[in-house]
């Protein structure tokens, strides 16, 4: 292929970072729609390679709305509002027509084919010594991983998809099944593991890389996919099909490498640490207090863009941001694509198309907080709010509008974020893998109230004791070795001593297990907690489907969607349940 169409040029214009990375790329930013650019002008050096990678992530952002809608509205925590069109109503009923815009697979393949084109040209570049082998390994690994992630998302939604690794002239070539036969989800995952686990560089871009820079106040380090999280997810998915302890252990191993990104001296990064009860300078559920005087006042919930659990979704890229976020992309009002989430979620300046389901609200209301015993999960009050009498999902809106602002300062200024992966999801997926590999206690600890508490086998309490031989997992497998010692006789501050579990950070009581060491009981606990913690972040349908496949239990997903529809008064609940019980789980793969 000698020419680059305007569609592929556009992807290089989507992030302002590109312009600063490579002045040599400036010519391509001024190309008119009818023009094409010879590729010899585009892949000359590492700066051009960086521009191509950032362009791919810009193209990926076109998938944001489709990804969130399909993964959340098909599941149990999100429902449509009265403003929703027929396409959204089809999605919530899992009865999607082939012409439904949310079922169109082209957006996935636009990214995939652009990845194929970049991979092809990177291979030419390294052969021609236009960048070093190390520079190639890092960038090639990133693009292959990004393509694998997009393929995984497509496979989850469509069930069978064409697997294409060559650069094609047009996207319509993908429809030729004689050249590109479709792979079922299990076979696709096998292929993706083989390809992704063989990439030569699996770490993140290091500080000092030309791709890690700061522009408009944003550091680009978290823009790029985390390859080890992806590999963990791929092996976790394969374990659902194979029922293999080994696949679950491989998933856990990759997840744990990410969980320990900061090394033994970093007690906070991706470790789900305890709250700071006196300052509230944390990302935990907490209550404003004056020397703990108001700690138990329901009206003192920390509900702020800069403090507490809500700030996970609103705060800037400070130290606490870096302890939670693994992958996030930003929408900029000055560049395409436009932030789709304001229109989707907001009733102020948006179309207000979806809302929290009653099933989701009931889930939060079924919890009990620790210490103060409030009979609900405070994350409910931080995930959605009632604005103008309507329930509004707020995670994507906190930098745009809040309950005290009738309209945003400027309707034209629509900043936004696409939440792709964070520490809580990492811990919950790790717990799922560990539980399936027989490490029930570790899984329970990470979901509930932390490692130190659950692995403390010594008598006494407090830090003024010898904890040399306790507060550790003592597991022979590296993937399950945790040291959470916290004591002063002698002094221990082990790497995991601040871990308090997902529910502990949310200020919730640990769930009882009644002495049971049950894989299913703890897996149900993990799924329920994922709904409470990760609601509307784009992973719910995938999580439910994976469990249903692993258990060969279509009722697992069917009943959850059915209960949502019943509670929201939808007369099609029974018909939807019947479809899902028949394993009619996938969207039609078709475009005109």
C-alpha positions in Angstrom: 0.0 0.0 0.0 1.7 3.2 -1.2 -0.8 5.8 -0.1 -2.3 6.8 3.2 -6.0 7.7 3.0 -7.4 10.8 4.7 -9.0 8.5 7.3 -5.6 7.3 8.4 -4.2 10.9 8.4 -7.0 12.0 10.7 -5.9 9.7 13.4 -2.6 11.6 13.6 -4.5 14.9 14.3 -6.5 13.9 17.3 -4.1 14.6 20.2 -2.4 17.9 20.6 0.6 16.1 22.0 1.6 15.0 18.5 2.4 18.4 17.3 4.9 18.9 20.1 6.5 15.5 19.7 7.5 15.9 16.1 7.8 19.2 14.2 8.7 17.0 11.2 5.1 15.8 11.1 3.6 19.2 10.7 3.0 18.8 6.9 0.6 16.0 7.4 -1.6 18.2 9.7 -2.5 20.5 6.9 -3.6 17.9 4.4 -7.0 18.6 2.7 -9.6 15.8 2.6 -9.0 14.9 -1.0 -5.2 14.6 -0.6 -3.1 11.6 0.3 0.4 11.4 1.7 3.1 9.0 0.6 4.1 6.8 3.5 7.8 7.5 2.9 7.1 11.0 4.3 5.5 9.6 7.5 7.8 6.9 8.9 11.2 8.5 8.9 12.3 8.4 12.5 11.2 7.8 16.1 9.3 11.0 16.2 7.1 10.0 13.3 6.6 6.6 15.0 5.5 8.4 18.2 3.1 10.5 16.2 1.6 7.3 14.7 1.1 5.7 18.1 -0.6 8.8 19.6 -2.8 8.9 16.5 -3.9 5.3 17.2 -5.0 6.2 20.7 -6.8 9.2 19.2 -8.6 6.8 16.9 -9.4 4.5 19.8 -11.3 7.3 21.5 -14.0 7.0 18.9 -14.9 3.7 20.6 -15.5 5.2 24.0 -19.2 5.7 23.9 -19.9 2.3 22.2 -17.7 0.5 24.7 -19.4 2.0 27.8 -22.9 1.6 26.4 -22.5 -2.0 25.4 -20.7 -3.1 28.6 -23.0 -1.3 31.0 -26.4 -1.1 29.4 -26.4 -4.7 28.3 -25.8 -5.7 32.0 -27.6 -5.0 35.2 -26.5 -1.6 36.6 -27.6 0.9 33.9 -31.0 1.5 32.3 -32.4 3.9 29.7 -34.2 7.2 30.4 -37.4 8.4 28.7 -35.1 10.3 26.3 -33.4 7.2 24.9 -33.9 6.3 21.3 -34.8 2.8 20.0 -31.1 1.8 19.5 -30.4 2.2 23.2 -33.7 0.5 24.2 -32.6 -2.5 22.0 -29.3 -2.6 23.9 -30.8 -2.7 27.3 -33.1 -5.6 26.2 -30.2 -7.5 24.5 -32.3 -7.6 21.4 -30.1 -5.6 19.0 -30.9 -5.3 15.3 -28.1 -5.5 12.7 -28.5 -1.9 11.8 -28.2 -0.6 15.4 -25.5 2.0 15.5 -24.1 0.6 18.8 -23.7 -2.8 17.1 -21.7 -1.5 14.2 -18.3 -3.3 14.3 -16.5 -0.9 12.0 -15.2 1.3 14.8 -13.3 -1.7 16.2 -11.8 -2.6 12.8 -10.9 1.0 12.0 -8.5 0.8 15.0 -7.4 -2.7 14.2 -6.5 -1.9 10.6 -4.7 1.2 11.6 -2.7 -0.9 14.1 -1.9 -3.3 11.3 -0.7 -0.5 9.1 1.5 0.9 11.8 3.0 -2.5 12.7 3.9 -3.1 9.1 5.6 0.3 8.8 7.5 -0.2 12.1 8.9 -3.4 10.8 10.1 -1.6 7.7 11.6 1.1 9.8 13.6 -1.2 12.1 14.8 -3.2 9.1 16.0 0.1 7.5 17.6 1.2 10.8 15.3 4.3 11.1 15.1 3.6 14.9 16.8 1.3 17.3 15.8 -2.2 18.2 14.8 -1.0 21.7 12.7 1.8 20.3 11.1 -0.6 18.0 10.4 -3.2 20.7 8.6 -0.7 23.0 6.5 0.8 20.3 5.7 -2.5 18.5 4.7 -4.1 21.8 2.4 -1.2 22.5 0.6 -1.4 19.2 0.3 -5.1 19.2 -1.2 -5.0 22.8 -3.6 -2.2 21.8 -4.8 -4.3 18.8 -5.2 -7.3 21.1 -7.3 -5.3 23.5 -9.6 -4.1 20.7 -9.9 -7.6 19.4 -10.8 -8.8 22.9 -13.5 -6.2 23.3 -14.9 -7.1 19.8 -14.9 -10.8 20.7 -16.8 -10.2 23.9 -19.5 -8.3 22.1 -19.8 -10.3 18.9 -18.8 -13.8 19.9 -17.1 -14.6 16.5 -15.0 -12.0 14.6 -12.6 -11.9 11.7 -9.0 -12.0 12.7 -7.0 -9.7 10.4 -3.3 -8.9 10.9 -2.5 -7.5 7.4 -2.8 -3.9 6.3 -5.9 -3.6 4.0 -6.8 -1.1 1.4 -10.3 -0.6 2.7 -12.2 -1.6 5.8 -14.8 -3.4 3.7 -12.2 -6.0 2.8 -12.7 -7.4 6.3 -16.1 -8.7 5.3 -14.5 -11.3 2.9 -14.8 -14.4 5.0 -12.9 -16.5 2.4 -9.8 -14.5 3.3 -10.6 -13.8 6.9 -12.7 -16.5 8.5 -14.2 -15.7 11.9 -12.7 -16.9 15.2 -14.9 -17.9 18.1 -14.2 -16.1 21.3 -12.3 -19.0 22.9 -10.1 -19.4 19.7 -9.6 -15.7 19.5 -8.4 -15.5 23.1 -5.9 -18.4 22.4 -4.6 -16.4 19.4 -4.4 -13.2 21.3 -2.4 -14.8 24.1 0.0 -16.3 21.7 0.6 -13.0 19.9 0.6 -10.7 23.0 2.6 -12.9 25.3 5.4 -13.1 22.7 5.9 -9.3 22.3 9.5 -8.3 23.2 8.6 -5.5 25.7 5.8 -5.8 28.2 6.6 -2.9 30.6 5.2 0.6 30.4 7.1 3.3 28.7 9.8 4.5 31.1 10.3 8.1 32.2 12.6 9.6 29.6 10.9 8.0 26.7 9.9 10.5 24.0 6.3 9.3 24.4 6.2 10.2 28.1 5.8 14.0 28.2 3.5 16.7 29.6 1.2 18.8 27.5 -1.6 21.1 28.6 -0.9 19.9 32.2 -1.4 16.2 31.4 1.3 13.7 31.7 1.0 11.1 28.9 2.4 8.2 30.9 -1.1 6.7 31.6 -2.4 7.2 28.1 -1.0 3.8 27.0 -2.4 0.3 27.5 -0.8 -1.7 30.3 0.3 -4.9 28.6 0.5 -6.9 31.8 -3.1 -6.0 32.8 -4.1 -7.0 29.3 -2.3 -10.4 29.6 -3.9 -10.9 33.0 -7.3 -10.4 31.5 -6.6 -12.7 28.5 -5.5 -15.5 30.8 -8.4 -14.9 33.1 -10.8 -15.1 30.1 -9.1 -18.3 28.9 -9.5 -19.8 32.4 -13.2 -19.4 31.9 -13.1 -21.6 28.9 -10.4 -24.1 30.0 -11.3 -24.2 33.7 -7.6 -24.4 34.2 -5.8 -23.5 37.5 -2.7 -22.8 35.4 -4.4 -20.2 33.3 -5.8 -18.6 36.5 -2.3 -18.6 38.0 -0.8 -17.0 34.9 -3.5 -14.3 35.1 -2.7 -13.7 38.8 1.0 -13.6 38.1 0.6 -10.8 35.5 -1.8 -8.9 37.7 0.5 -9.1 40.7 3.4 -7.7 38.7 1.3 -4.6 38.1 0.0 -4.5 41.7 3.7 -4.3 42.8 4.7 -1.7 40.2 6.2 0.6 42.9 8.4 -2.0 44.4 8.9 -2.9 48.0 9.5 0.7 49.1 6.2 2.0 47.7 3.3 1.2 50.1 0.6 3.0 48.1 0.7 2.5 44.3 -2.0 0.1 43.2 -2.2 -1.4 46.7 -5.7 -0.1 47.8 -4.4 1.7 51.0 -6.1 2.7 54.1 -7.8 6.1 54.6 -6.3 9.1 56.2 -9.0 9.7 58.8 -7.6 13.0 60.2 -6.9 14.7 56.9 -9.1 12.9 54.3 -6.3 13.4 51.9 -7.0 10.1 50.3 -9.2 8.3 47.7 -11.2 6.4 50.3 -14.8 6.8 51.6 -14.5 9.0 54.6 -16.2 11.7 56.7 -15.0 15.2 57.5 -14.0 15.5 61.1 -12.4 17.8 63.7 -10.3 15.4 65.7 -12.7 12.6 64.8 -15.6 14.5 66.5 -17.8 14.3 63.4 -16.5 11.0 62.1 -19.9 9.4 62.6 -22.1 12.2 61.2 -23.9 11.1 58.0 -24.0 14.7 56.8 -20.2 14.9 56.8 -19.5 12.5 53.9 -16.4 13.6 52.0 -17.9 14.5 48.7 -15.3 16.5 46.9 -13.3 16.6 43.7 -10.1 16.8 45.6 -10.6 14.5 48.5 -12.0 11.0 49.2 -13.4 8.3 46.9 -15.2 10.7 44.5 -11.9 12.4 43.7 -10.8 9.2 41.9 -12.8 10.4 39.0 -12.2 14.2 39.2 -8.8 14.9 40.6 -5.8 15.9 38.5 -2.7 13.8 37.9 -1.2 14.1 41.3 0.4 11.5 43.6 -3.0 10.0 44.6 -4.1 9.8 41.0 -1.0 7.8 40.3 -1.8 5.3 43.0 -5.1 4.4 41.4 -5.1 5.0 37.7 -3.4 2.6 35.3 -5.0 3.6 32.0 -7.0 6.7 31.2 -7.6 8.9 28.1 -8.7 12.5 28.0 -11.1 14.4 25.7 -10.1 17.9 24.7 -12.6 20.5 23.6 -10.3 21.7 20.9 -9.8 18.3 19.2 -11.9 15.4 17.8 -13.5 13.3 18.9 -15.9 15.2 21.2 -16.5 14.0 24.7 -19.6 11.7 24.3 -20.3 11.2 28.0 -21.9 14.6 28.8 -24.5 14.0 26.1 -25.0 10.4 27.3 -25.2 11.0 31.1 -26.0 14.7 31.9 -29.4 16.3 32.2 -27.7 19.7 32.1 -26.2 20.4 28.7 -26.6 16.8 27.6 -29.4 14.5 26.3 -29.6 12.4 29.5 -30.0 9.0 27.8 -29.1 6.6 30.5 -29.4 6.4 34.3 -28.6 4.0 37.2 -30.9 1.0 37.4 -33.0 0.3 40.5 -31.1 -2.9 40.8 -27.8 -0.9 41.1 -29.3 1.3 43.8 -30.7 -1.6 45.7 -27.2 -3.2 45.7 -25.7 -0.1 47.3 -28.6 0.1 49.8 -28.0 -3.5 50.9 -24.6 -2.7 52.4 -23.6 -1.6 55.9 -20.8 0.8 56.7 -18.3 0.1 59.3 -18.0 2.1 62.5 -21.0 4.3 61.9 -23.4 1.5 60.8 -25.1 3.6 58.1 -27.3 1.1 56.2 -26.0 1.8 52.7 -22.8 2.0 50.6 -21.7 5.6 50.5 -20.3 5.0 47.0 -23.9 5.3 45.9 -24.0 9.0 46.9 -20.7 9.5 45.0 -21.5 7.5 41.9 -24.9 9.1 41.1 -26.8 12.2 42.3 -30.3 13.5 41.9 -30.2 16.6 39.8 -33.4 18.4 39.0 -35.3 15.4 40.3 -33.5 12.9 38.1 -30.9 10.3 38.9 -27.7 11.2 37.1 -24.6 9.0 36.8 -21.8 11.4 37.9 -18.5 9.6 37.5 -17.9 11.1 34.1 -19.3 14.6 34.9 -17.5 15.9 38.0 -15.2 18.1 36.0 -18.2 19.5 34.1 -21.2 20.0 36.4 -22.2 19.2 40.0 -25.3 19.4 42.1 -24.7 23.1 43.0 -24.3 24.3 39.4 -27.4 24.6 37.3 -25.5 24.8 34.0 -21.8 24.5 33.3 -19.8 27.7 32.8 -19.6 27.1 29.1 -21.7 24.6 27.2 -18.9 24.5 24.6 -16.3 23.4 27.0 -16.8 19.7 27.6 -13.7 18.2 29.2 -13.9 14.5 29.8 -12.1 11.3 30.6 -12.4 7.7 29.5 -11.8 5.4 32.4 -10.1 2.3 31.1 -8.3 0.6 34.0 -7.6 1.3 37.7 -6.3 -0.4 40.8 -9.7 -1.5 42.1 -10.4 -3.4 38.8 -6.9 -4.9 39.0 -7.5 -6.2 42.5 -10.9 -7.6 41.7 -9.7 -9.4 38.6 -6.7 -10.7 40.6 -9.1 -11.9 43.3 -11.1 -13.7 40.7 -8.0 -15.5 39.4 -6.7 -16.3 42.8 -10.0 -17.7 44.0 -10.2 -20.0 40.9 -6.7 -21.2 41.7 -7.7 -22.2 45.3 -6.4 -19.1 47.1 -9.8 -18.2 48.6 -8.4 -16.5 51.7 -6.2 -14.1 49.6 -9.2 -13.3 47.3 -11.4 -12.7 50.3 -8.8 -10.4 52.0 -8.3 -8.2 48.9 -12.1 -7.8 48.4 -12.9 -7.2 52.1 -10.7 -5.8 54.8 -7.1 -6.4 53.7 -4.2 -8.7 54.0 -2.8 -7.8 57.4 -6.0 -8.5 59.2 -6.9 -11.7 57.4 -3.4 -13.2 57.7 -2.7 -12.2 61.3 -2.4 -15.5 63.1 -0.6 -14.2 66.3 -2.3 -13.4 69.6 -2.7 -9.8 70.7 -3.5 -6.7 68.9 -1.9 -3.4 67.8 1.5 -2.7 66.5 3.5 -3.2 69.8 4.2 -6.9 69.3 6.4 -9.2 67.3 4.8 -9.9 63.9 7.9 -11.6 62.4 6.0 -14.8 61.6 2.5 -13.6 60.8 0.6 -11.2 58.5 2.1 -13.0 55.5 0.6 -15.5 53.0 3.6 -17.9 53.1 2.4 -19.2 49.7 5.0 -21.2 47.6 3.8 -19.5 44.4 5.3 -16.1 43.6 1.9 -14.9 42.3 0.4 -15.3 45.8 3.2 -14.2 48.1 2.3 -11.1 50.1 4.0 -9.6 53.1 1.7 -7.3 55.1 3.5 -7.1 58.4 2.9 -4.0 60.5 4.6 -4.1 63.9 7.1 -2.4 66.2 8.7 -5.2 68.2 10.8 -5.3 66.0 9.7 -2.7 63.5 8.1 -3.9 60.3 6.6 -1.8 57.6 6.2 -4.5 54.9 5.1 -3.7 51.3 1.4 -4.6 51.8 0.9 -3.3 55.4 -1.4 -0.5 54.2 -3.8 -2.7 52.2 -7.3 -2.6 53.5 -9.3 -4.3 50.7 -11.9 -2.8 48.4 -14.6 -2.8 50.9 -12.3 -1.5 53.7 -11.4 1.5 51.5 -15.1 2.0 50.9 -15.8 2.1 54.7 -17.9 -1.1 54.5 -18.2 -4.0 56.9 -16.4 -7.2 55.8 -18.8 -9.8 54.5 -19.3 -13.0 56.5 -18.2 -16.3 55.0 -19.5 -18.5 57.9 -16.5 -20.7 57.8 -17.1 -21.6 54.2 -14.1 -22.0 51.8 -16.3 -21.9 48.8 -15.1 -20.9 45.3 -18.6 -19.9 44.2 -19.4 -18.0 47.4 -16.3 -15.8 47.0 -16.7 -15.4 43.3 -20.2 -14.1 43.8 -18.8 -11.7 46.4 -16.2 -10.5 43.9 -18.9 -9.9 41.2 -21.2 -8.1 43.6 -18.3 -5.9 44.8 -17.3 -5.1 41.2 -20.8 -3.8 40.6 -20.6 -1.5 43.7 -17.1 -0.2 43.0 -16.8 -0.2 39.2 -20.3 0.7 38.1 -20.5 2.5 34.7 -16.7 2.2 34.0 -17.2 -0.2 31.1 -16.5 -3.7 32.4 -19.8 -5.0 33.8 -21.1 -7.1 30.8 -17.7 -8.6 30.3 -17.4 -9.6 33.9 -20.9 -11.2 34.0 -20.4 -13.0 30.7 -17.0 -14.4 31.8 -18.5 -15.9 35.0 -21.5 -17.3 33.1 -19.1 -19.0 30.6 -16.9 -20.4 33.3 -19.8 -21.9 35.2 -21.7 -22.9 32.0 -24.6 -21.1 33.8 -26.5 -18.8 31.5 -28.9 -18.0 34.3 -26.0 -16.1 36.0 -26.2 -13.3 33.5 -29.8 -13.8 32.5 -31.2 -13.4 36.0 -29.2 -10.3 36.7 -30.5 -8.6 33.6 -34.0 -9.9 34.2 -34.0 -8.5 37.7 -32.9 -5.1 36.4 -35.7 -4.9 33.9 -38.3 -6.1 36.4 -37.3 -3.5 38.9 -37.4 -0.8 36.3 -40.8 -1.9 35.1 -39.8 -3.1 31.7 -42.5 -5.4 30.2 -39.9 -7.3 28.1 -38.0 -8.7 31.1 -39.2 -12.3 30.6 -38.4 -12.3 26.8 -34.9 -10.9 27.5 -34.3 -13.6 30.1 -35.3 -16.3 27.7 -32.9 -15.0 25.1 -30.0 -14.9 27.5 -30.8 -18.3 28.9 -30.6 -19.7 25.4 -27.0 -18.2 25.3 -28.0 -15.5 22.8 -25.3 -13.4 24.2 -23.7 -11.7 21.2 -24.4 -8.9 18.8 -24.9 -9.3 15.1 -21.6 -8.8 13.3 -22.7 -7.0 10.2 -22.3 -3.7 8.4 -23.6 -2.5 5.1 
